[in-house]
Amino acid sequence: MRLRIFTEPQQGADYDDILAVAQATEKLGFDAFFRSDHYLAMGDQVSGLPGPTDAWTTLAGLARETSRIRLGTLVSSVTYRPPGILAIQVAQVDQMSGGRVELGLGTGWFEREHLAYGIPFPAKRFGMLEEQLEIVTGLWGTPVGETYSFAGEHYTLVDSPALPKPVQARMPVIVGGGGAKRTPAMAARFATEFNLPFPEFADVPGKFAGVRAACEAIGRDPRELVYSTALIAVAGRDEVEFTRRAAAVGREPAELREHGLTGTASELVDRLGMLAADGVECAYLQIMDLSDLDHLDFIAREVMPQLD
């Protein structure tokens, strides 16, 4: 199973903080560095200082300051960027990284950040997501020298040159969520990866089965998709260290054990093994304390070597 580091910089991090985690991610052998795409801290006790960082601006910088790890968002909101601009940004960062970028795209959900920064927040956004997925993949897939047009309910593109192109022949696109119908259908049509964010463990096999069924319904081989999950990760060499790290992110040890990849190294290995048996091929470890690089080192030394 591949392990990826997933961060939430809106909770309080500047570019140098993010860079340190990304470079540790690469040095320690993790597969990828991903970040959320938010502009406002969450939680009444979180100040968010020094303020938000833009996801794709950050990833552009990291593209030039790393050399191996994959880079991406989990997930960008359709409310932030028109699809044509998003396609250009992602293709450019892919070029800057030498072909290491992945796009996670979703509807967006955090209304307060939209109010805080003057970003429109339509009540109905699934149609926007479907059209954005069709547009960005359509722009990237248009042969050089040809143009791309699209007329939908939310977006219209007329004779776009569909440039620039990503380095990767097929840009990895991640679609995720727990919905029973529309999300699996969009993943089947547009995605290279389906991500199940913060699920109840018992729900994982059924959610993946729904995506496989959606693929089969349109004649796509379900094995073409990567099946992943995102879970909070808090680990320690013993109960004392685990409890200290849980307190540092404001969570209770018992609750973390119920919902995350948490506890001692052996507990993480066991849980990852169970997830692998349920079909998880890639796990995004949500790391909330970006100042604790020893935490990443512990997982890399004590957990990763025990995974198949």
C-alpha positions, 0 to 999 in steps of 0.5 A, a space after each residue: 500500500 502506498 502512503 501519502 502525506 495529506 496536510 491542512 495548511 489553512 489551520 496555520 502554516 506559511 509556505 516555509 512550514 509547508 515546504 519543510 513537511 513536503 521535503 521531509 515527505 520526500 526524504 522519508 520515502 512517502 509516495 506523495 505530498 497533498 494539501 487541502 484547498 481552503 482559505 479559512 481555518 476551521 475550529 473555534 480554537 484555531 487562529 489560522 495565523 499567519 493566514 491561508 496559502 493558495 493551494 496551486 501557488 504552493 504546489 507550484 513552489 513545491 514543484 521546483 523544490 522537490 524532485 520525486 514525490 507526487 503533488 496534489 490537492 485533496 480537493 480543490 473546490 469548483 467554486 474557486 476557479 473557472 475550469 479553463 483557468 484551473 486546467 491551465 494552472 494544473 498543466 503548468 504545475 505539472 510541467 514545473 514538476 516534470 509530470 508529478 501532479 494530480 488534481 483532486 476536485 470536489 464541490 466545496 462545502 465550507 460556506 464561511 470561507 466563501 463569505 470571508 473572501 467574497 467567493 460565490 457559493 451556489 446552493 447547487 454545485 454537483 452540476 458545476 463539478 460534473 461540467 468542470 470535470 468534463 471541461 478540464 479533461 476535455 481541454 487536456 485531451 484535445 490534440 494540439 492544433 485543434 480547438 475545444 468548445 463546450 456549452 453547458 448550464 454553468 460554463 461555456 467555452 468557445 474555440 479554446 486552443 486548449 493549451 498548455 498541455 500537461 507533461 503526463 499523457 493522462 493527468 491523474 484526476 481524483 474524485 471522492 466522497 461518500 455519496 451513493 449515486 452521483 459521486 460514483 458515477 462521476 468517478 467512473 466517467 472522469 477519474 483515475 482515482 476514487 477517494 473515500 474521505 474519513 469513512 467509517 471503517 465498516 463502510 469501505 467495502 460497500 462504497 468501493 463496490 458502488 464505484 465498481 458498479 458505476 464503472 461496469 454500468 458504463 462499460 469501464 473496467 473498474 480495475 482502471 481506478 485506484 481506490 484510496 482513503 484519507 484518514 487522520 494519522 496520529 502515532 507514537 512509539 508508546 501510549 505516552 507519546 501517542 497521547 501527547 500527539 493526540 493532545 497536540 491536535 485537540 483530539 481524544 485518544 479513544 475517539 482517534 482509535 475509532 476513526 483514524 490511523 492511530 495508536 502505536 506502530 503495530 496498531 497502524 500496521 494492523 489497521 492498514 492491513 484491514 483496509 488493504 483487505 477491503 480494497 484500499 490501495 493508497 492511504 492519505 495520512 492526514 497530518 495536523 501538526 505540521 511542526 512535528 516532523 519527528 511524527 513523519 519520521 516515526 511512521 516512515 521508520 516503524 510503519 512503512 517497512 511493515 507494509 506489503 
